[in-house]
């Protein structure tokens, strides 16, 4: 009897652990489980449970692989994985469809229940080698696996995409795509990509990222990571980034970069500031002029050392989802400078949170001025 009781207790504990830890309907949502070797592009089937429904197979990147298919650095850019050590990559747009789109697809652990609500999340990052950025990246659920024996756009309804469906054009940091899906019932497969025609896909042609030295791809190419589908009882359980931050996210304060001609190095550094959107650590296009000034100062004298001082605004500092944001902003700057050849031991990071605001007001502009990175030159 004692052995039976212990076995039942162990089984109960195991089932409870499974229920708590394995509520994601997507197997291997972060592409960490690999079977076989990643030897070339289009190797998505090496990730357990994943495939591509068209001939243009999705790519798989792993920290265990080199030769252009590694993480964080690979043939289309540089990005640390959102979770674990791996991520996938797909092309969602190319000008005049010159390059075929790619899709990710997997069978769900269980069919979706009719009228049940599901919290859907995945994360995207625009690869630095992309010549374009685009919108319309989303998820389609289906009862049968899409299987098209050619390079062709899958044109079906998109069941979930970013609530604002913006052109996702940031080269640094992961963008959360999150929403709620009410199941029709019986959906067994998830497919991720762009299911909308080129004519209905908004796109932007981009300048080459200044710190990317590889070959550009004439498309909008995105890294994909951390895909989840979880059944919820109430919509409040789906913790997408809240709408109240939208205005702050879209507003970034900007100042023109100083003209360094005739200025001393310490003044150039003193008057250089980078500003960020709410909750963001990615650079805007104008930031690269500021960063170039810092880079040139540091290269002019190899005895200089630099402290990157990173700040958040008051709202960011109280948002649990944004913990460590000041450090992430500083790390993004440090990585940029290291990629330009500045040694890591010459760069220090000083996260300040909201402790030293530039402006004391609570209006939108004042808060935007507080979301910043400043610099101290140590001579």
N, C-alpha and C positions, 0 to 999 in steps of 0.2 A: 504493500500500500504506500509506503513511504517513497519508494522509487517512482511509482505512478504519479503521486502528488507532485514530486519534484519535476517530473517530465512535463506534466500539465502546466506547472508554473513557468517552466522554461519556454514552453510553446506559447503561452499567453504573453510573456514578456517579449518574445520574438515577434509575434503578430503586432503587438502595440508599437514596437520599434519600427516595423515595416510601415505601419500606417502613418506614423509620425514623420519618418525620414524619406519615404518613397511615394509621396503623393503626387509627384510629377508624372503626368501621363506620357511624357516623352522619354524614351530610353536613350541614355547617352546624350543628353541635351547639350553638354559642353564638349563633346567629341573626344573625351579622354580615353575611352576604351578603344584600343586599336588592335586589329588582327591583320597580320601580314606587314609588309613594308611599303613605305611611301617612296616610290622610285621616280615618279614623274607627276606632272600636272594632271588634274582630273581623277585623283585617287580617292575620291570621297567614299567609295565602297570599303576602304580599309577601316573606316570608322564603324564600329558595330551598330547595326540597325539603320544605316543611312545609305541612300542611293540617289541617283539623278534620273528623272523621268524622260530626259531627252539625250541625244547623242553628245551634246556639249556638257560633259560631266563637270560637277563642281570640284573645287580644289580643297585639299586638306593640308593644313600646316601644323607642324609639331616641333616641340623643343628638342626632340630626339633626332631630328633630321637637319641636314645642312643642304648645300647646293641649291639654294633659292626657295626651299619649301619649309624653312624652319620658323620658329618663333623665338624672340619677337621680330627678327629681321628676315625678310624674304624678298622675292623678286619684284613684288609690287609695293613694298613699303616697310614700315616698322611700327609695330604695336604690341604691347604686352597683352597677353590673353585676359579677357574679363574674368574667367574662372579657369583654374588649372593651368595646363601648359599647351593646350591645343586650341585651334579654331578652324572654321571653314572659310571659304571665299567664293563669291559668285559675282558674275557680271550681270547687272540689271538693266543696262542701257548702253547702246553704242549708236553713234551718229549714222543715220540711214540704215540701221541694222547691219552694219558691215561685219560686226562680230556677233555671233549667236549668244543669246542669253543663257544663263545657267540657273539651275534650280536645285534646291535641297528637298529631299522627301524621306519620310519615315512612317512606319506603321505604329500607331498608338498602342499602348499596353492593353487598353480596353476600348470598345466602341463608345462614343459619346452618348449620353442619355438624353432622350428627347426633352426639350424645354429646360434642361439643366443649364446653369450658368457656369462659365469657365473663365478664369483669369489667365490671359495669354501674355507672355513676355518673351522678348528676345532683344539682343543688343547688336548694333551695327556700328561699323567704323569705316570711313572712306579711306581706302588705301592711297598712299601718297603718290603712287605712280599713275593715278587716274587723271585723264585729261578732262573728264566730265564728272558732274554730280547730278543726281536725279532724285525724284520722289517715287511714290507708288510701290515701295517695297512693302510686302505684306505676306499674310498667310491665307491659304485656301484649304478648307477641310473637304474631304470627299469620302464616299463609301467605297469607291474603287481606286486603285492606284492609277494615276496618270502615267501613261506609257506611250510615248511618241517616238517612233523610230526614225527621227530626223532632227536637224537643228531648227527648231521652230518655237515661236512664242506660244506659250500656253495661255489662251484667252478664255478665262473663266472668272466668275465673281470673286473678288477679294473679300474674305470674311473678317479680317482684322488688319489694320495698319495704324500708324501713328495718328493720334486724334486730330492733329493739324495737317497731316500729310505734307510736311515741308520738304524742300530740296535739302537733303542731308549733305552738307558741304564742309564739315570740319574734319581735318586730317588727324587731329589729336583727341584721344578720349573716346569712350563708348557712348553712343546715344541709345537710350532706352526706348523701345517700341512696346507699348503696353495697352491693353484694352480688354473688354469683356465680350465674350461670344456666347450667345444662346443657341444651344445645339438643336438641329433639326431632328436628330436621332439617327444613330447607326453609323455616324462618320468614323471611319477606321484609319484614315491617312491624313497626314499633315504635309503640305508642300509650301515651301517658302521661296519667294522671288517676286518678280514684277509680272503681273498678269494683264497689264493694260497696254494698248498699242502705243507705238512711239509718238504718234500724233497727239495722244492724250497724256503723255508723260512729260512733265515739266523738267527741264534740264538746264544746266549752266556749264559753259566752257570755262575751264580753270587755267590759271597760270601754273607752271610747274613749281612744286614746292621747293623752296630754296635749299633745303637740307636733304633733298632726295637726289641721289646720283645715279640711280638705275634707269632703265628704259621705261618711258611712259607707255601706258596702254590707252588706246583711243576709245575709252569706254568709261562708264561709271562702275568701278569695281569695289565691292564692300566685303570686309571681314564680318563674319557672323559668329556669335557665341552665346552660350547660356540660354537655350530655348526651353521654355516651360509652359505646360498646360495643366492647370490645377482647378478642380471643381470647387465651387464656393457656394455657400448658402445665401450669402448676402453680398451685394456689390461693394459694400464698404470693406470687405475682406481683400479686395484687389487693390494693393497699395501702389498704383501708378503714381508717377510724379504729379503732384497736385496742380490744378489749373491756376491757383492763385499766384504761382510763380511765373506764369507765362509772360506777363508784361516785363518783369525784370529780366527774364531769360532773353527776350528779344532786344532789350535796350543795353547797349554797350557804350560807355563814355569813351571818347577818343580825343587825343591830343596829337598834333603833328610832331614827328620826330625832330629833335634839335638839329640844327646845322652845325656839325662839329668843327668847321673851319675856324681856326683862331681860338677855339675854346680849349681850356686845359682838360686833361683826362678826368680829373675828379669832378669838374662841373658837368661834363657830358654825362657821367654816371649819375650824378645827383639829380639832373633834370630829366632823366629817362624813366618813364613809368609805363607799365602795361596794364590795361583794364580788361575786365572779363564780364561776360553775361552771368546772370544769376545761376548758381550751381555749376558753372562751367570752368574748365581748366584748359580749354583749347584756345589757340591763337586766332585772332582775326587777321585779315590780309594786311592791315596797316601795322600790325605788331612787328612784322619782319624788318621794317625800317629801323625801329627802335632796337631790335635785337642785333642788327648789323652794327649799330653804333657801339653796343657793349662788346660784341665780338672783336671789333677793330681795336678798341682800347686794350682788351686783354691780350691781343696778339702783338700789340706795340711794345709791351714790356712784360717779359715772362716772370718778373718778380712780383707783379701785381697779384693780389688775391681778391676775390669778390664774395660778398655776402648777399644772397638773394632773400629779401624780406617780403613775405607773402601775407596778404590780408584777406579777410572776408568782411561782408557787411553784417549788420546786426541780425538780420533774419537768417542768413546762412549759418551763423554761429549757433543758432538755437534749433536748427533743422537736423534731427538725428540722421537723416539719410545723407547728409553732406558732411559728416564727421571726417576730419582730415583733409578737407578741401584746400585749405591754405597750403598744406604740404604738397598736395598734388599740383597746385599751380607752380610752386617753386621747383618741383621735380621736372615739370615740363620744360621750364626755362633751362635748368641744369642739363637736361638731356640734349636740348638744342645746342648749347654751347659745347658740350662734349663731342657731339657729332661734327662740330666745326673744328675740332682738334684741341680744345682747351682741356687740360688735364683735370680730372675729378678732384684731386687734392688742392686745387686752386679755387674751388667753388664750395662755399658753405651755404647752408639753408637755415633760415630763421622764420619759422611759422609764428604769426602773431594773432591769428584769429581776428576778432573784432576789437582788440584791445587798444589800437591806435588809429581811430578813424581819421580820415582826411577831412571829412565834413561831419558836422554834428546833427544836421537835419535828417528828417525821415522821408522827405520827398524822393521821387524816383531818381532825379539827377544826383542828389547827395549820396544816395545809397549806391548808385552806379560808380561814383568816384571812389567809394570805399572798397570796391571789389578790385583789388590792384596788386601789383608786384612792384616793389621799389628795389634800389640797389645801393650798396655801400662799397666803395673802393678802398681796399686796405693796401697802402703803399709801403 
